[in-house]
Amino acid sequence: MKQTQLIKGVLEGCVLAITAQGEIYGYELIQALHQNGFTTIVGGTLYPLLIKLEKNGDLQSIVKPSADGPDRKYYVITTQGIRTLHTFNQQWFQLKNHVDKILKKADDNL
């Protein structure tokens, strides 16, 4: 299985978790994902997801001037986004526990 298929399934939760730490613009978000091991994430993957999360009400964007060039669109998590993140966390840890249990049993038999 390609790693990109797995990443797409968890990227939304990771983006919400990063934005929960404070407002951030797209390029910073890509850098944060890269610093946390998601080195294959590019703008073509991230920006449509940001648009989706904003349309769903999980994120809100704020355009601010930049001293380094054109205005930047910053993203902040909404109250709904925090609820979505909480649900993601619960589902993720439950799934992780199930997978860990299965993999441990398999590893014990190798």
C-alpha positions, 0 to 999 in steps of 0.5 A: 500500500502506498503511504500517500493513501494512508496519509490522505486519511489522516491529513485532515486531523493533522491539519486541524491539530496544527491549526489548533496551536494558533493561526497559520498560513498555508506555506507555514502549514506545509512546513509544519507538516514536513517538520513532523514527517509528512514530507510528501505533502505539497500545496496541491494536496493541502490547499484543496483540503483547507478550502474543504475544511473552511467550507465545512466550518472547521476553519476560518480564514483571515487575510492579513498584510505581509511585510514580505510580499502579497497579503497572506491568508491565515487559518484558525480553527473554529469551535466546530473544528475543535469538536471535529478534532476531538472526534478525530482524536477519539477515532484515531486512537481507537483505530491505532489501538486495534491496529497495534493489537493485530500487529503485535500478535503478528509480530509475536508469531514471526 
